[in-house]
Amino acid sequence: MSALFPALAAAADRPALRFGAGPTTTYAELARAAGALTARLAGTGRVAVWATPTTETAVAVVAALLAGVPVVPLNPRTGARELAHIVGDSAPGAVLAGPGDALPDGLAEVPRIDVESSVAETDGPRVEEPTEPSDPEAPALIVYTSGTTGPPKGVVLSRRAVAASLDALAEAWAWTGDDVLVHGLPLFHVHGLVLGVIGPLRRGGELRHLGGFSVEGVAKELGDGGGTMLFGVPTMYHRIAEALPHDPALVRALAGARLLVSGSAALPVPDHERITAATGRTVIERYGMSETLMNTSVPVGSGPRPGSVGLPLRGVELRLVYEDDEDGGGVVDARDGETIGEVQVRGPNLFSAYLNRPEATAAAFTGDGWFRTGDMAVREADGFVRLVGRRATDLIKSGGYKIGAGEIENALLDHPEVREAAVTGAPDPDLGERIVAWVVPADPDRPPAPDALAAHVAGLLAPHKRPREVRFLAALPRNDMGKILKKALAENAEDSEARRG
């Protein structure tokens, strides 16, 4: 396997990264800073990184990977109980942080190493030839899951998985060292860290991190800043779509971008359509998760595919399986755009194990090595995959039908009086489960009539897919990546206004 950062020495004085309004760091400067830190990491076993959106975080991750030390990214917003679990489970030998970072009490017993983002040429070694570990199965990252079904699990990602996933994306997206990537994603997650930091550095290109997402920042970096690619999550693209009618500079900036990518959750079809209508550019979606990195993507040049996450990436095998036969006998290959099955994948992009959880690791795979994602999808005639939601929260069994929440959410968002929407199932003595719509009205003082929303959905989809109950909220609960927390909706049902449709 090639080194993770083959461009680190070769790119020399080319720009490597910039965070917010800070200075640009060249590849030579990054190599010196990472080289100086690498020498201090010997014997640490694994290191935690206080993952703020800063140059120090990028230096820390690059240095640890050069040294062959697994990285445990820490979300600075993690609560005390969850942080204690992650630290106890991963047992880092040190925590890497910027000199000015105030760390919580939960890290008080972990030795701290301050990361310097700039090292004078006379003070630090330059990485003339990256001296990375040669074992492709060596752990590179331990990324913790969101913990929605129990304590967060540490997902062990090998160097092989990281390299394979990024190289497959480079092929699908024609991603090269000439690209300038723009994003404002957090760096404790696969999307922002693996794709958004390691990705451009592996290609020899440049990262322009916004520091924190803003529509103004996107317009600036994609416009006069020369950015060619934008990574974002649906919440970010929704804000962009809302701003486009009033911001000609933003329209020009997006129209000039080579690639707009959305991930981490489904981008609603109405936002796809608004962005394309205003800019002539298509937002492409890809599909992945912590355990698999990236599985599929809409390839560059394939045309508009709103609602689709594309085709399996190079090296990734994907199948759909009926829920009542997960070991292969119920494999679905209908390719009719209707038959729902669970997505199962295998390939070089898969994680190695859940840290300290052999039983959970074994349960996550079928007997023949396929990883059970828990995501439900359909396949179109041309092989493109369309996700309909998570098996645990988005597959609704109502009146003998299997219904995906995602298509109902898109139908609701097509209604002019709906700003945001989520769909869940609730126990029903007659239907088994009834469809519940959670709606943020465009005008909070004049919410749409539930009957009108139900009729709107029935007219676009089918009568059995209409919501039987509508609940109005001021905002939908979301996590740091913009994903809707559907379990929180169910838990807070009594706090919302329920109306039967």
C-alpha positions in Angstrom: 0.0 0.0 0.0 1.2 3.5 -0.8 1.8 6.1 1.9 -1.3 8.0 3.0 0.5 11.3 2.2 2.6 10.8 -0.9 2.3 14.5 -1.7 3.6 15.7 1.6 7.2 16.1 0.4 6.6 16.4 -3.3 4.2 19.4 -3.1 6.9 21.5 -1.4 5.8 25.2 -1.4 2.3 24.7 -2.7 -0.5 25.7 -0.4 -1.8 22.8 1.7 -4.5 24.3 4.0 -6.0 27.3 5.6 -8.5 27.6 8.4 -10.8 30.6 8.7 -9.0 33.9 8.4 -5.7 32.3 9.5 -2.5 32.0 7.5 -2.1 29.5 4.6 0.2 26.6 5.5 2.3 25.2 2.7 3.1 21.5 2.3 6.7 22.3 3.3 5.5 24.0 6.5 3.0 21.2 7.3 5.8 18.7 6.8 8.1 20.5 9.3 5.3 20.9 11.9 4.2 17.3 11.6 7.8 16.1 11.6 8.6 17.9 14.8 5.5 16.5 16.5 6.0 12.9 15.2 9.2 12.6 17.2 7.3 13.3 20.4 4.7 10.5 19.8 6.9 7.5 20.2 5.5 5.0 22.7 2.1 6.7 23.1 0.1 3.7 21.8 -2.7 5.8 20.5 -3.5 9.5 20.9 -6.6 11.5 21.3 -6.9 14.7 19.2 -9.0 17.6 20.5 -10.6 18.1 17.1 -11.2 21.9 16.8 -11.4 23.4 13.3 -7.8 24.6 13.3 -4.5 24.0 11.7 -3.3 22.4 14.9 -5.8 19.6 14.5 -4.6 18.9 10.9 -1.0 18.9 12.1 -1.8 16.6 15.0 -3.6 14.1 12.7 -0.9 14.1 10.0 1.9 13.7 12.6 0.2 10.8 14.3 -0.5 9.0 11.0 3.1 9.5 9.9 4.3 8.0 13.2 1.9 5.0 12.9 0.0 6.1 16.0 -3.8 5.6 15.8 -5.9 8.8 16.2 -9.0 9.1 18.4 -10.7 12.3 17.3 -12.6 14.0 20.1 -15.7 16.2 19.6 -15.1 19.3 21.7 -18.8 19.5 22.4 -19.0 16.0 23.9 -20.7 15.8 27.3 -18.8 14.6 30.4 -20.3 11.2 30.6 -19.7 10.3 26.9 -16.2 11.7 27.0 -15.4 9.6 30.1 -16.6 6.5 28.2 -14.5 7.3 25.1 -11.4 8.0 27.1 -11.8 4.9 29.3 -12.5 2.7 26.3 -9.7 4.0 24.0 -7.1 4.6 26.7 -5.1 7.2 24.8 -1.5 7.7 25.8 -1.7 11.4 25.2 -4.1 14.1 24.1 -3.0 16.5 21.3 -4.4 20.0 21.5 -3.7 23.5 20.4 -1.6 25.5 23.0 -4.6 27.7 23.8 -7.3 25.0 24.1 -8.9 24.6 27.4 -9.5 20.9 28.0 -12.3 19.5 30.2 -11.8 17.8 33.5 -12.4 14.4 31.8 -8.9 14.7 30.2 -7.1 15.9 33.2 -5.4 12.5 33.8 -4.3 12.1 30.1 -0.8 13.5 29.4 -1.2 16.6 27.2 1.0 17.5 24.2 0.6 21.0 22.7 0.6 21.1 19.0 2.4 24.0 17.2 1.1 24.8 13.8 4.2 26.6 12.7 7.8 25.4 13.1 10.8 27.3 11.9 12.8 25.6 9.2 15.9 25.4 11.6 13.8 23.9 14.4 12.0 21.0 12.9 12.8 18.2 10.5 11.4 18.3 7.0 9.7 15.1 5.8 11.8 14.5 2.7 10.3 11.0 2.3 7.2 10.1 4.3 8.2 7.3 6.7 4.8 5.8 7.3 4.1 2.3 8.5 4.0 -0.2 5.7 1.3 -2.5 7.2 -2.0 -1.7 5.4 -4.0 -3.2 8.3 -2.4 -1.0 10.9 -5.1 1.1 12.6 -5.2 4.7 11.4 -8.2 6.1 13.2 -10.7 5.1 16.0 -13.9 7.0 15.3 -16.7 6.8 17.9 -20.3 6.2 16.7 -23.0 8.6 17.9 -24.2 6.1 20.5 -27.9 6.3 19.6 -28.4 2.6 20.6 -26.1 2.4 23.6 -22.6 3.7 24.6 -20.6 4.9 21.6 -18.5 2.2 19.9 -15.0 2.8 18.7 -14.8 2.0 15.0 -11.2 0.9 14.1 -10.3 2.1 10.6 -7.2 0.8 9.0 -4.8 2.6 6.7 -6.0 0.2 4.0 -9.6 1.4 4.4 -8.7 5.1 4.4 -6.6 4.8 1.3 -9.0 2.6 -0.6 -12.0 4.8 0.1 -10.2 8.1 -0.8 -8.7 6.7 -4.0 -12.1 5.3 -5.1 -13.7 8.8 -4.5 -10.9 10.4 -6.5 -11.7 8.2 -9.4 -15.5 8.8 -9.1 -15.0 12.6 -8.7 -12.0 13.2 -10.9 -10.4 14.6 -7.8 -6.8 15.8 -8.4 -4.1 17.9 -6.8 -5.4 20.9 -8.8 -8.6 21.0 -6.7 -9.2 23.4 -3.9 -11.7 22.0 -1.4 -14.0 24.3 0.6 -15.9 23.1 3.6 -16.9 24.0 7.2 -17.4 20.5 8.6 -16.4 19.4 12.1 -13.2 17.4 12.3 -14.2 14.7 14.7 -16.2 12.8 12.0 -15.4 10.8 8.9 -16.9 13.4 6.6 -14.9 16.4 7.8 -11.7 14.6 8.8 -11.1 11.7 6.5 -12.7 13.1 3.3 -12.2 16.8 4.2 -8.7 16.9 5.5 -6.8 13.6 4.7 -8.6 13.6 1.3 -7.1 16.8 -0.2 -3.7 16.2 1.4 -3.5 12.7 -0.1 -4.2 14.2 -3.5 -1.7 17.1 -3.1 -4.5 19.7 -3.3 -5.6 22.5 -1.0 -8.1 22.7 1.8 -9.9 25.9 2.6 -11.7 25.3 5.9 -14.2 28.0 6.7 -13.6 27.7 10.5 -17.4 27.6 10.9 -19.9 27.3 8.1 -21.4 30.4 6.7 -23.1 31.2 3.3 -20.8 34.2 3.0 -17.7 32.1 3.5 -18.8 29.7 0.8 -19.4 32.5 -1.6 -16.0 34.0 -0.9 -14.0 30.9 -1.2 -15.8 29.4 -4.2 -15.8 32.8 -5.9 -12.7 35.0 -5.6 -10.9 32.4 -3.5 -10.7 30.0 -6.4 -12.3 27.0 -4.7 -13.3 24.2 -7.0 -15.1 21.7 -4.7 -17.6 22.1 -1.9 -18.4 19.5 0.8 -21.5 20.0 3.0 -24.4 18.4 4.8 -28.1 19.0 4.0 -28.5 21.7 6.6 -25.7 23.7 4.9 -27.1 23.2 1.4 -30.6 24.2 2.7 -29.2 27.5 3.9 -27.5 28.0 0.6 -30.7 27.3 -1.3 -32.6 29.8 0.9 -30.0 32.5 0.2 -29.6 32.0 -3.5 -32.6 34.2 -4.7 -31.1 37.2 -2.8 -27.3 36.7 -3.4 -26.0 37.0 -6.9 -22.4 36.5 -5.7 -23.4 33.2 -4.2 -25.1 32.1 -7.5 -21.9 33.0 -9.4 -19.7 31.2 -6.9 -21.7 27.9 -7.0 -22.1 28.1 -10.8 -18.3 28.3 -11.1 -17.5 25.3 -8.8 -16.5 22.0 -10.4 -18.1 19.8 -7.8 -20.8 20.2 -5.1 -21.1 17.2 -2.8 -23.6 16.6 0.0 -23.4 13.8 2.6 -24.0 12.6 6.1 -27.8 12.6 5.5 -30.2 12.7 2.6 -30.4 16.1 0.8 -34.1 16.9 0.2 -35.1 16.9 -3.4 -36.6 20.4 -3.3 -33.1 21.7 -2.2 -31.5 19.8 -5.1 -34.0 21.5 -7.5 -33.6 25.0 -6.1 -29.8 24.9 -6.3 -29.8 23.5 -9.9 -32.4 26.0 -11.1 -30.5 29.0 -9.7 -26.9 27.9 -10.6 -27.1 25.3 -13.3 -25.0 23.0 -11.0 -26.0 19.6 -9.7 -25.3 18.6 -6.2 -24.1 15.0 -6.0 -24.7 12.7 -3.1 -22.6 9.9 -1.7 -23.3 7.3 0.9 -21.1 6.1 3.7 -20.8 5.6 7.4 -18.2 5.4 10.1 -17.8 1.6 9.7 -17.6 1.6 5.9 -16.2 5.0 5.0 -17.6 5.6 1.5 -19.8 3.0 -0.3 -21.4 4.7 -3.2 -21.4 8.0 -5.1 -23.1 9.7 -8.0 -20.2 9.9 -10.5 -19.2 13.2 -12.0 -20.9 13.7 -15.3 -23.8 11.4 -14.8 -26.4 14.1 -14.8 -28.9 15.2 -12.2 -29.9 12.4 -9.8 -31.8 14.0 -6.9 -32.5 11.5 -4.2 -29.9 9.0 -5.4 -26.6 8.1 -3.7 -25.2 6.7 -6.9 -23.3 3.5 -7.8 -20.9 1.4 -5.7 -17.4 2.8 -5.7 -14.5 0.8 -7.1 -13.8 -2.2 -5.0 -17.1 -2.1 -3.1 -19.6 -4.9 -3.4 -23.2 -4.0 -2.5 -26.4 -6.0 -2.2 -29.9 -5.6 -0.8 -31.3 -8.2 1.5 -34.8 -8.9 2.8 -34.9 -8.3 6.6 -36.2 -11.9 7.3 -33.2 -13.6 5.6 -30.0 -11.6 6.3 -27.5 -14.4 5.3 -28.1 -14.3 1.6 -31.2 -16.3 0.7 -33.2 -13.1 0.5 -30.9 -11.1 -1.7 -32.9 -8.5 -3.7 -31.9 -7.7 -7.2 -35.2 -6.4 -8.5 -33.8 -3.1 -9.7 -37.3 -1.8 -10.0 -37.0 1.3 -7.8 -39.6 -0.1 -5.4 -38.4 -3.2 -3.6 -36.8 -2.3 -0.3 -34.0 -4.3 1.2 -31.2 -3.7 3.8 -27.9 -2.5 2.3 -25.0 -4.9 3.0 -21.5 -4.2 1.7 -18.0 -5.7 1.6 -14.7 -4.5 0.3 -11.4 -2.8 1.2 -13.2 0.2 2.7 -14.6 -1.7 5.7 -13.6 -1.1 9.3 -11.5 -3.7 11.1 -13.4 -4.1 14.3 -15.2 -2.3 17.1 -12.6 -1.5 19.7 -12.9 -3.9 22.7 -16.2 -5.3 21.3 -15.6 -8.7 19.7 -19.2 -9.7 20.1 -20.5 -6.5 18.5 -18.0 -6.9 15.6 -19.1 -10.5 14.9 -22.8 -9.5 15.0 -22.2 -6.8 12.5 -21.2 -9.2 9.8 -23.0 -12.1 8.0 -21.3 -15.5 7.8 -19.9 -14.7 4.4 -18.4 -11.4 5.4 -21.0 -8.8 4.4 -21.4 -5.9 6.8 -25.0 -5.2 7.8 -25.4 -1.4 7.5 -28.9 -1.1 8.9 -29.8 1.2 6.0 -32.7 0.4 3.8 -32.7 1.2 0.0 -34.0 0.4 -3.4 -32.1 0.1 -6.7 -33.0 1.6 -10.0 -32.8 -0.3 -13.3 -29.4 1.2 -14.0 -28.0 0.1 -10.7 -28.2 3.5 -8.9 -29.0 3.2 -5.2 -31.7 5.3 -3.4 -31.8 5.1 0.4 -35.1 5.2 2.1 -33.9 5.4 5.7 -32.5 3.5 8.7 -34.0 0.1 9.4 -34.6 1.0 13.0 -36.2 4.4 12.5 -37.2 5.0 8.9 -38.7 1.7 7.7 -42.4 1.9 8.5 -44.7 -1.1 8.2 -48.2 0.2 7.7 -51.2 -1.7 6.5 -49.1 -4.5 5.1 -46.8 -2.1 3.2 -43.1 -1.4 3.8 -42.7 2.3 3.4 -39.5 4.4 3.5 -39.7 7.6 5.5 -37.4 9.5 3.1 -39.8 9.7 0.1 -42.6 11.0 2.3 -40.3 13.6 3.8 -39.4 14.8 0.2 -43.1 15.0 -0.6 -43.8 17.1 2.4 -41.0 19.4 1.6 -42.5 19.9 -1.8 -45.4 21.7 -0.1 -44.9 25.5 -0.1 -46.0 25.8 3.5 -43.5 23.4 4.9 -40.0 24.5 5.9 -38.7 21.2 7.4 -40.1 17.8 7.8 -39.4 14.4 9.3 -41.4 11.2 9.3 -41.6 8.4 11.8 -43.8 5.5 12.6 -46.0 5.1 15.7 -47.8 1.9 17.0 -51.3 1.6 15.6 -53.8 -1.1 16.6 -55.3 -1.2 13.1 -52.4 -0.5 10.7 -49.5 -1.9 12.8 -47.8 1.4 12.4 -49.2 4.7 11.4 -47.2 7.4 9.6 -46.4 10.5 11.7 -45.2 13.7 10.1 -43.2 16.2 12.1 -43.4 19.6 10.4 -41.8 22.9 10.9 -44.1 25.4 9.1 -42.8 28.1 6.8 -45.1 30.5 8.7 -45.2 29.4 12.4 -48.4 31.5 13.0 -50.2 29.8 10.1 -49.3 26.1 9.9 -50.8 24.1 7.0 -53.9 22.0 7.6 -53.0 18.4 8.3 -55.6 17.2 5.9 -54.0 19.3 3.1 -50.6 17.8 3.9 -52.0 14.3 3.8 -53.7 14.9 0.5 -50.5 16.5 -0.9 -48.5 13.4 -0.1 -51.2 11.0 -1.4 -51.3 12.9 -4.7 -47.5 12.7 -5.2 -46.9 9.2 -3.9 -49.8 6.9 -3.0 -52.7 7.0 -0.6 -51.2 4.4 1.8 -48.1 6.7 2.2 -50.0 9.7 3.5 -49.3 10.8 7.1 -52.1 9.8 9.5 -50.9 12.3 12.1 -49.1 15.6 11.9 -47.1 17.3 14.7 -45.9 20.8 14.4 -42.5 21.9 15.9 -40.5 25.1 16.0 -37.4 23.2 14.9 -36.3 19.6 14.3 -33.7 18.2 16.7 -30.4 17.6 14.9 -26.9 16.4 15.8 -23.6 18.2 15.0 -23.6 16.8 11.4 -27.2 18.0 10.7 -28.9 14.6 11.0 -32.4 14.6 12.4 -32.6 12.9 15.8 -35.7 10.8 15.2 -35.5 9.1 18.6 -35.6 12.5 20.2 -38.8 13.2 18.3 -40.5 10.1 19.7 -39.3 10.9 23.2 -40.6 14.5 23.1 -43.9 13.6 21.4 -45.9 14.9 24.4 -44.3 18.4 24.0 -45.5 18.9 20.5 -49.0 19.7 19.1 -50.6 16.6 17.7 -53.2 16.8 15.0 -54.8 13.8 13.2 -55.0 13.9 9.5 
